[in-house]
């Protein structure tokens, strides 16, 4: 598996992730926005803003639901099989940093 991925929504390039460290089980990545990033940025920022206790998970669920509906994929830049976000992997983006778990 590659250390670099392309975040996609269908044919729309949303951004690139480049691994710089591993904090098991999470891959820490630099995030570079792509041409389609502005269409989803507010949704990732809303999820990133969910902080603090969430005992029943409802706050996270509400923030993530619109992202799941986008059917995003993470395509390894080495050409291997893409991963479906929120099914095969979870990607969170905080400004220029992304956290990937698969």
N, C-alpha and C positions, 0 to 999 in steps of 0.2 A: 504494500500500500504506500502510496505517495506521501510526502510531507507537505504537499501543496494541493489545494483544491479550488475549484471554481463553483461558487454558489450561483445556482440557476433557477429560474422559473420558466419552464419550457425552454424557448430559445433566447430568453432575456438573461443577459449576464448581469448579475446583481453585485458581484464582488469576488475577490480572491483572498484565500487564507493561506498563509505560509507559516508552517510550524517553526517555533524557535525554542520550545522547551516542552517537557512532559512533566505533569504533576498528576501521577496516576490517580484515577483513570482518565484524566483529562489532558488533551493536547492543547497547549497554549499557542496561539497563532497571531501573527500580525494580520490585520484586515485592511485591504485596499478596496474602496468602493468601485464598483463598475458603473457602466452607463445607466443601468436600471435601478440603482440603489435607492434613489429618492422615492420610488414608488412603494418601498417597504420599510424605509428607515424608521418612520414613526411607530410601526408595529414592533420592531426590535427594541426601540427605545422604551416603549410602554412596558414590555416584558422586563427589561433591565431595571426599570424603576420599581418593580415589585421587590420590596425589601422587608426584613423583619419576619416576625412569626406569621405563619399561615397554616395553622394546625390542620385544617381540613383540605388544604391545597386549592381552595376555590379561587383565591386571588391569582395564583399562577395559572390555573386552568383558564380563567377568563382572559388573561393576557396572552396566552399561547394559542387559544382557539383560532383567532384570525390568521395566525402564521401557519398553522396546520392546514387550514383550508386553501392555502396558496399552492400546495403540492410542490414544494421546493425540493431540489436535489443538490447534492454536493458531488461534483464530478472530479475525481482525482486527475491531476494534470499529467500523470504517467499513462493515462488512457485506460486504466483498469475500470471495473464496473462502478457506475455512480451509486451513491447511497441516497435513499429517500429520507429527507429530514423529518424528524419526529416519528419515524418508523425504524430505520436502520441506524440513525444517529441523532444526536441532539447538538445543535449549534446555537450558542448565545453570542451576541455581538455587543460590545461596550466601546463605542467610539472606534478607535483603531486597533482594538484587541478583540479576538474571538476565542471562545473556549469550545472545543469540540470533544464529544464523547461518543464512541461507537463500540 
